[in-house]
Amino acid sequence: MPIALHHFTAALVVLGGLLLAATSAQASETIEVFTVAGQPVTNVPAGVAVIELDAPARLDVELSRDLPADPAAAEAVMRERMRSDEWLRAVQEYGDLHTGLARAWILGVEKVPAVVMGGKHVVYGQPDVQAAIAELERGRVGQ
């Protein structure tokens, strides 16, 4: 990864962490779903966040596509790309994707798919989000 893109990535990760800290006081019943592109989830209720943990790496590949091997030439190409209107979309998307990745790390997500309720309760391995939520609800009633 070219040096300029690496520094940009690090800055966005820090920014994402700050944004995450500012929004961590979420409602206790918030449902978050963590997965990867190769393990899609189904029956996702409206308003439930689905975070693909490999999405930042896919965007890295997209942003680095067709860069020359020479670092100086790659930097020049990246500077040109950064002047485009599309760059602003990419910056916002990059921050959002890394915020989701940071959220999974903070929650201690260990494998995917993971359906997390209220930042405390998790069901692993259930791709049917509605079924995972029902399991979480049964567990809460049993407490």
Backbone as JSON Lines, residues from 0, in Angstrom:
{"i":0,"aa":"M","n":[0.86,-1.18,0.0],"ca":[0.0,0.0,0.0],"c":[0.9,1.23,0.0]}
{"i":1,"aa":"P","n":[0.62,2.18,-0.88],"ca":[1.45,3.39,-0.92],"c":[1.4,4.11,0.43]}
{"i":2,"aa":"I","n":[2.46,4.83,0.71],"ca":[2.57,5.52,1.99],"c":[1.41,6.48,2.2]}
{"i":3,"aa":"A","n":[1.03,7.26,1.2],"ca":[-0.05,8.24,1.35],"c":[-1.35,7.54,1.74]}
{"i":4,"aa":"L","n":[-1.67,6.42,1.1],"ca":[-2.89,5.68,1.41],"c":[-2.82,5.08,2.81]}
{"i":5,"aa":"H","n":[-1.63,4.61,3.21],"ca":[-1.45,4.03,4.54],"c":[-1.74,5.08,5.62]}
{"i":6,"aa":"H","n":[-1.2,6.28,5.46],"ca":[-1.45,7.34,6.45],"c":[-2.92,7.74,6.46]}
{"i":7,"aa":"F","n":[-3.53,7.76,5.3],"ca":[-4.95,8.07,5.19],"c":[-5.77,7.01,5.95]}
{"i":8,"aa":"T","n":[-5.42,5.74,5.75],"ca":[-6.11,4.65,6.44],"c":[-5.98,4.79,7.94]}
{"i":9,"aa":"A","n":[-4.79,5.05,8.43],"ca":[-4.58,5.19,9.87],"c":[-5.39,6.35,10.43]}
{"i":10,"aa":"A","n":[-5.44,7.45,9.72],"ca":[-6.21,8.61,10.19],"c":[-7.69,8.29,10.25]}
{"i":11,"aa":"L","n":[-8.19,7.55,9.28],"ca":[-9.61,7.2,9.29],"c":[-9.94,6.23,10.42]}
{"i":12,"aa":"V","n":[-9.04,5.31,10.73],"ca":[-9.27,4.39,11.84],"c":[-9.38,5.18,13.15]}
{"i":13,"aa":"V","n":[-8.49,6.13,13.35],"ca":[-8.55,6.96,14.56],"c":[-9.84,7.76,14.58]}
{"i":14,"aa":"L","n":[-10.2,8.36,13.45],"ca":[-11.45,9.12,13.36],"c":[-12.64,8.23,13.65]}
{"i":15,"aa":"G","n":[-12.64,7.03,13.08],"ca":[-13.73,6.09,13.33],"c":[-13.84,5.74,14.8]}
{"i":16,"aa":"G","n":[-12.72,5.55,15.46],"ca":[-12.73,5.27,16.9],"c":[-13.32,6.41,17.7]}
{"i":17,"aa":"L","n":[-12.98,7.65,17.32],"ca":[-13.54,8.8,18.01],"c":[-15.05,8.91,17.79]}
{"i":18,"aa":"L","n":[-15.48,8.66,16.56],"ca":[-16.91,8.69,16.28],"c":[-17.63,7.59,17.04]}
{"i":19,"aa":"L","n":[-17.0,6.44,17.12],"ca":[-17.6,5.33,17.84],"c":[-17.73,5.65,19.32]}
{"i":20,"aa":"A","n":[-16.73,6.25,19.91],"ca":[-16.8,6.61,21.32],"c":[-17.93,7.61,21.57]}
{"i":21,"aa":"A","n":[-18.14,8.49,20.62],"ca":[-19.2,9.49,20.79],"c":[-20.58,8.89,20.67]}
{"i":22,"aa":"T","n":[-20.7,7.74,19.99],"ca":[-22.01,7.13,19.81],"c":[-22.19,5.85,20.61]}
{"i":23,"aa":"S","n":[-21.3,5.56,21.53],"ca":[-21.36,4.28,22.25],"c":[-22.5,4.19,23.24]}
{"i":24,"aa":"A","n":[-23.13,5.3,23.55],"ca":[-24.26,5.27,24.47],"c":[-25.53,4.95,23.7]}
{"i":25,"aa":"Q","n":[-25.54,3.79,23.04],"ca":[-26.67,3.36,22.24],"c":[-27.75,2.76,23.13]}
{"i":26,"aa":"A","n":[-28.95,2.66,22.56],"ca":[-30.04,2.02,23.29],"c":[-29.66,0.59,23.6]}
{"i":27,"aa":"S","n":[-30.1,0.11,24.75],"ca":[-29.68,-1.22,25.21],"c":[-30.2,-2.35,24.33]}
{"i":28,"aa":"E","n":[-31.19,-2.11,23.49],"ca":[-31.75,-3.16,22.64],"c":[-31.27,-3.1,21.2]}
{"i":29,"aa":"T","n":[-30.25,-2.34,20.92],"ca":[-29.73,-2.23,19.56],"c":[-29.24,-3.59,19.1]}
{"i":30,"aa":"I","n":[-29.6,-3.94,17.87],"ca":[-29.14,-5.19,17.27],"c":[-28.09,-4.83,16.22]}
{"i":31,"aa":"E","n":[-26.96,-5.51,16.27],"ca":[-25.89,-5.35,15.29],"c":[-25.52,-6.72,14.77]}
{"i":32,"aa":"V","n":[-25.3,-6.81,13.46],"ca":[-24.95,-8.07,12.83],"c":[-23.57,-7.91,12.2]}
{"i":33,"aa":"F","n":[-22.68,-8.84,12.5],"ca":[-21.32,-8.82,11.96],"c":[-21.12,-10.08,11.12]}
{"i":34,"aa":"T","n":[-20.62,-9.89,9.91],"ca":[-20.39,-11.02,9.01],"c":[-19.28,-10.66,8.04]}
{"i":35,"aa":"V","n":[-19.07,-11.49,7.04],"ca":[-18.15,-11.21,5.94],"c":[-18.89,-11.52,4.64]}
{"i":36,"aa":"A","n":[-18.35,-11.04,3.53],"ca":[-19.03,-11.18,2.24],"c":[-19.35,-12.63,1.9]}
{"i":37,"aa":"G","n":[-18.49,-13.56,2.27],"ca":[-18.7,-14.97,1.94],"c":[-19.69,-15.67,2.85]}
{"i":38,"aa":"Q","n":[-20.2,-15.01,3.86],"ca":[-21.17,-15.6,4.78],"c":[-22.35,-14.64,4.93]}
{"i":39,"aa":"P","n":[-23.21,-14.57,3.91],"ca":[-24.33,-13.63,3.97],"c":[-25.34,-14.02,5.05]}
{"i":40,"aa":"V","n":[-26.06,-13.01,5.53],"ca":[-27.11,-13.24,6.51],"c":[-28.47,-13.02,5.84]}
{"i":41,"aa":"T","n":[-29.5,-13.6,6.44],"ca":[-30.85,-13.5,5.89],"c":[-31.81,-13.0,6.96]}
{"i":42,"aa":"N","n":[-33.03,-12.67,6.53],"ca":[-34.1,-12.23,7.43],"c":[-33.65,-11.12,8.37]}
{"i":43,"aa":"V","n":[-33.05,-10.1,7.8],"ca":[-32.56,-8.97,8.59],"c":[-33.7,-7.95,8.73]}
{"i":44,"aa":"P","n":[-34.13,-7.66,9.96],"ca":[-35.19,-6.67,10.15],"c":[-34.74,-5.28,9.72]}
{"i":45,"aa":"A","n":[-35.69,-4.46,9.31],"ca":[-35.39,-3.08,8.94],"c":[-34.73,-2.37,10.11]}
{"i":46,"aa":"G","n":[-33.74,-1.57,9.81],"ca":[-33.07,-0.79,10.83],"c":[-31.94,-1.51,11.56]}
{"i":47,"aa":"V","n":[-31.72,-2.77,11.24],"ca":[-30.63,-3.52,11.88],"c":[-29.37,-3.35,11.05]}
{"i":48,"aa":"A","n":[-28.3,-2.93,11.7],"ca":[-27.02,-2.72,11.02],"c":[-26.35,-4.04,10.71]}
{"i":49,"aa":"V","n":[-25.95,-4.22,9.46],"ca":[-25.16,-5.38,9.05],"c":[-23.79,-4.87,8.66]}
{"i":50,"aa":"I","n":[-22.78,-5.31,9.39],"ca":[-21.42,-4.85,9.17],"c":[-20.61,-6.0,8.58]}
{"i":51,"aa":"E","n":[-20.11,-5.81,7.36],"ca":[-19.23,-6.8,6.75],"c":[-17.8,-6.45,7.13]}
{"i":52,"aa":"L","n":[-17.2,-7.3,7.93],"ca":[-15.88,-7.01,8.49],"c":[-14.77,-7.0,7.44]}
{"i":53,"aa":"D","n":[-15.0,-7.61,6.3],"ca":[-13.99,-7.59,5.25],"c":[-14.2,-6.45,4.26]}
{"i":54,"aa":"A","n":[-15.21,-5.62,4.46],"ca":[-15.49,-4.51,3.55],"c":[-14.36,-3.49,3.48]}
{"i":55,"aa":"P","n":[-13.7,-3.13,4.6],"ca":[-12.59,-2.18,4.48],"c":[-11.46,-2.7,3.58]}
{"i":56,"aa":"A","n":[-11.17,-3.98,3.66],"ca":[-10.11,-4.54,2.8],"c":[-10.53,-4.51,1.34]}
{"i":57,"aa":"R","n":[-11.82,-4.76,1.06],"ca":[-12.3,-4.68,-0.32],"c":[-12.2,-3.26,-0.85]}
{"i":58,"aa":"L","n":[-12.49,-2.27,0.0],"ca":[-12.37,-0.88,-0.43],"c":[-10.9,-0.51,-0.65]}
{"i":59,"aa":"D","n":[-10.0,-1.04,0.19],"ca":[-8.56,-0.82,-0.01],"c":[-8.15,-1.27,-1.41]}
{"i":60,"aa":"V","n":[-8.63,-2.46,-1.79],"ca":[-8.3,-3.0,-3.12],"c":[-8.85,-2.08,-4.2]}
{"i":61,"aa":"E","n":[-10.09,-1.63,-4.01],"ca":[-10.71,-0.73,-5.0],"c":[-9.93,0.57,-5.12]}
{"i":62,"aa":"L","n":[-9.55,1.16,-3.99],"ca":[-8.82,2.43,-4.02],"c":[-7.41,2.28,-4.58]}
{"i":63,"aa":"S","n":[-6.83,1.1,-4.44],"ca":[-5.46,0.86,-4.89],"c":[-5.39,0.3,-6.31]}
{"i":64,"aa":"R","n":[-6.55,0.06,-6.92],"ca":[-6.6,-0.56,-8.24],"c":[-5.8,0.25,-9.24]}
{"i":65,"aa":"D","n":[-5.03,-0.46,-10.03],"ca":[-4.26,0.11,-11.15],"c":[-3.21,1.13,-10.72]}
{"i":66,"aa":"L","n":[-2.76,1.08,-9.48],"ca":[-1.67,1.98,-9.07],"c":[-0.36,1.44,-9.62]}
{"i":67,"aa":"P","n":[0.51,2.33,-10.08],"ca":[1.82,1.9,-10.56],"c":[2.67,1.34,-9.41]}
{"i":68,"aa":"A","n":[3.61,0.49,-9.73],"ca":[4.49,-0.1,-8.72],"c":[5.45,0.93,-8.13]}
{"i":69,"aa":"D","n":[5.82,1.92,-8.93],"ca":[6.73,2.95,-8.47],"c":[6.02,3.84,-7.44]}
{"i":70,"aa":"P","n":[6.57,3.97,-6.2],"ca":[5.9,4.75,-5.16],"c":[5.61,6.2,-5.55]}
{"i":71,"aa":"A","n":[6.52,6.85,-6.22],"ca":[6.3,8.26,-6.6],"c":[5.17,8.36,-7.63]}
{"i":72,"aa":"A","n":[5.16,7.45,-8.57],"ca":[4.09,7.46,-9.58],"c":[2.75,7.12,-8.94]}
{"i":73,"aa":"A","n":[2.75,6.17,-7.99],"ca":[1.52,5.8,-7.29],"c":[0.98,6.98,-6.49]}
{"i":74,"aa":"E","n":[1.89,7.71,-5.86],"ca":[1.48,8.89,-5.1],"c":[0.84,9.93,-6.02]}
{"i":75,"aa":"A","n":[1.41,10.12,-7.19],"ca":[0.86,11.09,-8.14],"c":[-0.54,10.67,-8.59]}
{"i":76,"aa":"V","n":[-0.73,9.39,-8.84],"ca":[-2.05,8.89,-9.24],"c":[-3.04,9.09,-8.1]}
{"i":77,"aa":"M","n":[-2.63,8.78,-6.86],"ca":[-3.53,8.96,-5.72],"c":[-3.89,10.43,-5.52]}
{"i":78,"aa":"R","n":[-2.93,11.31,-5.69],"ca":[-3.22,12.75,-5.57],"c":[-4.26,13.18,-6.61]}
{"i":79,"aa":"E","n":[-4.15,12.66,-7.8],"ca":[-5.13,12.97,-8.85],"c":[-6.5,12.42,-8.47]}
{"i":80,"aa":"R","n":[-6.55,11.18,-7.99],"ca":[-7.82,10.58,-7.57],"c":[-8.46,11.39,-6.44]}
{"i":81,"aa":"M","n":[-7.64,11.92,-5.55],"ca":[-8.15,12.66,-4.4],"c":[-8.79,13.98,-4.81]}
{"i":82,"aa":"R","n":[-8.58,14.41,-6.04],"ca":[-9.21,15.64,-6.54],"c":[-10.59,15.36,-7.15]}
{"i":83,"aa":"S","n":[-10.98,14.1,-7.25],"ca":[-12.25,13.75,-7.89],"c":[-13.42,13.85,-6.91]}
{"i":84,"aa":"D","n":[-14.61,14.03,-7.46],"ca":[-15.82,14.05,-6.63],"c":[-16.05,12.69,-5.97]}
{"i":85,"aa":"E","n":[-15.65,11.65,-6.64],"ca":[-15.83,10.29,-6.12],"c":[-15.01,10.08,-4.84]}
{"i":86,"aa":"W","n":[-13.94,10.83,-4.69],"ca":[-13.08,10.67,-3.52],"c":[-13.82,10.97,-2.22]}
{"i":87,"aa":"L","n":[-14.67,11.99,-2.22],"ca":[-15.43,12.33,-1.01],"c":[-16.33,11.18,-0.59]}
{"i":88,"aa":"R","n":[-16.96,10.52,-1.55],"ca":[-17.77,9.34,-1.25],"c":[-16.91,8.24,-0.64]}
{"i":89,"aa":"A","n":[-15.74,8.04,-1.22],"ca":[-14.84,7.0,-0.73],"c":[-14.37,7.29,0.69]}
{"i":90,"aa":"V","n":[-14.08,8.55,0.98],"ca":[-13.63,8.94,2.33],"c":[-14.73,8.65,3.35]}
{"i":91,"aa":"Q","n":[-15.96,9.02,3.05],"ca":[-17.08,8.77,3.96],"c":[-17.28,7.27,4.15]}
{"i":92,"aa":"E","n":[-17.26,6.53,3.04],"ca":[-17.44,5.07,3.12],"c":[-16.32,4.43,3.93]}
{"i":93,"aa":"Y","n":[-15.11,4.88,3.71],"ca":[-13.95,4.33,4.42],"c":[-14.09,4.52,5.93]}
{"i":94,"aa":"G","n":[-14.51,5.72,6.33],"ca":[-14.72,6.0,7.75],"c":[-15.82,5.14,8.32]}
{"i":95,"aa":"D","n":[-16.94,5.0,7.6],"ca":[-18.05,4.18,8.07],"c":[-17.64,2.72,8.23]}
{"i":96,"aa":"L","n":[-16.92,2.2,7.24],"ca":[-16.5,0.8,7.28],"c":[-15.56,0.53,8.45]}
{"i":97,"aa":"H","n":[-14.63,1.43,8.69],"ca":[-13.7,1.23,9.8],"c":[-14.37,1.43,11.16]}
{"i":98,"aa":"T","n":[-15.41,2.25,11.21],"ca":[-16.17,2.39,12.45],"c":[-16.84,1.06,12.79]}
{"i":99,"aa":"G","n":[-17.4,0.39,11.79],"ca":[-18.0,-0.92,12.01],"c":[-16.97,-1.94,12.46]}
{"i":100,"aa":"L","n":[-15.81,-1.9,11.87],"ca":[-14.72,-2.81,12.25],"c":[-14.29,-2.55,13.69]}
{"i":101,"aa":"A","n":[-14.17,-1.27,14.06],"ca":[-13.81,-0.91,15.43],"c":[-14.89,-1.38,16.41]}
{"i":102,"aa":"R","n":[-16.15,-1.26,16.0],"ca":[-17.25,-1.69,16.87],"c":[-17.14,-3.19,17.15]}
{"i":103,"aa":"A","n":[-16.86,-3.98,16.15],"ca":[-16.71,-5.43,16.34],"c":[-15.56,-5.72,17.31]}
{"i":104,"aa":"W","n":[-14.47,-4.99,17.18],"ca":[-13.32,-5.18,18.06],"c":[-13.68,-4.83,19.49]}
{"i":105,"aa":"I","n":[-14.36,-3.68,19.68],"ca":[-14.77,-3.25,21.03],"c":[-15.69,-4.28,21.68]}
{"i":106,"aa":"L","n":[-16.6,-4.84,20.89],"ca":[-17.55,-5.83,21.42],"c":[-16.9,-7.19,21.65]}
{"i":107,"aa":"G","n":[-15.74,-7.41,21.07],"ca":[-15.06,-8.69,21.23],"c":[-15.63,-9.79,20.34]}
{"i":108,"aa":"V","n":[-16.16,-9.41,19.18],"ca":[-16.71,-10.4,18.26],"c":[-15.61,-11.37,17.87]}
{"i":109,"aa":"E","n":[-15.91,-12.67,18.04],"ca":[-14.89,-13.7,17.84],"c":[-15.02,-14.44,16.52]}
{"i":110,"aa":"K","n":[-16.23,-14.55,15.99],"ca":[-16.42,-15.22,14.72],"c":[-17.7,-14.7,14.09]}
{"i":111,"aa":"V","n":[-17.93,-15.08,12.85],"ca":[-19.1,-14.59,12.12],"c":[-19.89,-15.77,11.56]}
{"i":112,"aa":"P","n":[-21.16,-15.57,11.31],"ca":[-21.91,-14.38,11.64],"c":[-22.12,-14.25,13.15]}
{"i":113,"aa":"A","n":[-22.24,-13.01,13.59],"ca":[-22.51,-12.72,15.0],"c":[-23.65,-11.73,15.06]}
{"i":114,"aa":"V","n":[-24.66,-12.05,15.86],"ca":[-25.79,-11.15,16.08],"c":[-25.68,-10.7,17.53]}
{"i":115,"aa":"V","n":[-25.51,-9.38,17.72],"ca":[-25.26,-8.82,19.05],"c":[-26.45,-7.96,19.45]}
{"i":116,"aa":"M","n":[-26.95,-8.2,20.65],"ca":[-28.06,-7.42,21.19],"c":[-27.57,-6.59,22.36]}
{"i":117,"aa":"G","n":[-27.82,-5.29,22.28],"ca":[-27.49,-4.4,23.38],"c":[-26.01,-4.34,23.71]}
{"i":118,"aa":"G","n":[-25.17,-4.75,22.8],"ca":[-23.73,-4.71,23.03],"c":[-23.25,-5.72,24.05]}
{"i":119,"aa":"K","n":[-24.13,-6.63,24.51],"ca":[-23.77,-7.57,25.58],"c":[-24.03,-9.03,25.22]}
{"i":120,"aa":"H","n":[-25.11,-9.29,24.55],"ca":[-25.53,-10.66,24.29],"c":[-25.3,-10.99,22.82]}
{"i":121,"aa":"V","n":[-24.77,-12.18,22.55],"ca":[-24.4,-12.54,21.18],"c":[-24.81,-13.96,20.86]}
{"i":122,"aa":"V","n":[-25.21,-14.16,19.61],"ca":[-25.42,-15.49,19.04],"c":[-24.45,-15.59,17.87]}
{"i":123,"aa":"Y","n":[-23.62,-16.63,17.89],"ca":[-22.66,-16.86,16.81],"c":[-23.16,-17.97,15.9]}
{"i":124,"aa":"G","n":[-22.84,-17.85,14.62],"ca":[-23.06,-18.93,13.67],"c":[-24.46,-19.04,13.1]}
{"i":125,"aa":"Q","n":[-25.37,-18.17,13.47],"ca":[-26.74,-18.22,12.96],"c":[-26.9,-17.17,11.87]}
{"i":126,"aa":"P","n":[-27.0,-17.6,10.59],"ca":[-27.13,-16.62,9.52],"c":[-28.53,-16.01,9.41]}
{"i":127,"aa":"D","n":[-29.53,-16.64,10.01],"ca":[-30.89,-16.11,10.02],"c":[-31.01,-15.14,11.19]}
{"i":128,"aa":"V","n":[-31.0,-13.86,10.9],"ca":[-30.96,-12.84,11.95],"c":[-32.21,-12.89,12.82]}
{"i":129,"aa":"Q","n":[-33.38,-13.09,12.21],"ca":[-34.61,-13.18,13.0],"c":[-34.53,-14.34,13.99]}
{"i":130,"aa":"A","n":[-34.01,-15.49,13.55],"ca":[-33.86,-16.65,14.45],"c":[-32.88,-16.34,15.57]}
{"i":131,"aa":"A","n":[-31.79,-15.65,15.26],"ca":[-30.81,-15.29,16.28],"c":[-31.43,-14.32,17.3]}
{"i":132,"aa":"I","n":[-32.22,-13.36,16.82],"ca":[-32.88,-12.42,17.73],"c":[-33.84,-13.16,18.64]}
{"i":133,"aa":"A","n":[-34.59,-14.12,18.09],"ca":[-35.52,-14.91,18.9],"c":[-34.75,-15.69,19.97]}
{"i":134,"aa":"E","n":[-33.61,-16.24,19.61],"ca":[-32.78,-16.96,20.58],"c":[-32.27,-16.01,21.68]}
{"i":135,"aa":"L","n":[-31.86,-14.83,21.29],"ca":[-31.42,-13.84,22.28],"c":[-32.55,-13.44,23.21]}
{"i":136,"aa":"E","n":[-33.74,-13.26,22.65],"ca":[-34.9,-12.9,23.47],"c":[-35.24,-14.01,24.46]}
{"i":137,"aa":"R","n":[-35.21,-15.26,24.0],"ca":[-35.47,-16.4,24.91],"c":[-34.44,-16.44,26.03]}
{"i":138,"aa":"G","n":[-33.18,-16.14,25.71],"ca":[-32.14,-16.13,26.72],"c":[-32.34,-15.02,27.74]}
{"i":139,"aa":"R","n":[-32.81,-13.87,27.29],"ca":[-33.05,-12.76,28.22],"c":[-34.21,-13.07,29.16]}
{"i":140,"aa":"V","n":[-35.25,-13.71,28.64],"ca":[-36.41,-14.06,29.46],"c":[-35.99,-15.08,30.52]}
{"i":141,"aa":"G","n":[-35.05,-15.97,30.16],"ca":[-34.61,-17.01,31.06],"c":[-33.65,-16.53,32.14]}
{"i":142,"aa":"Q","n":[-33.21,-15.28,32.06],"ca":[-32.23,-14.79,33.05],"c":[-32.89,-14.48,34.37]}
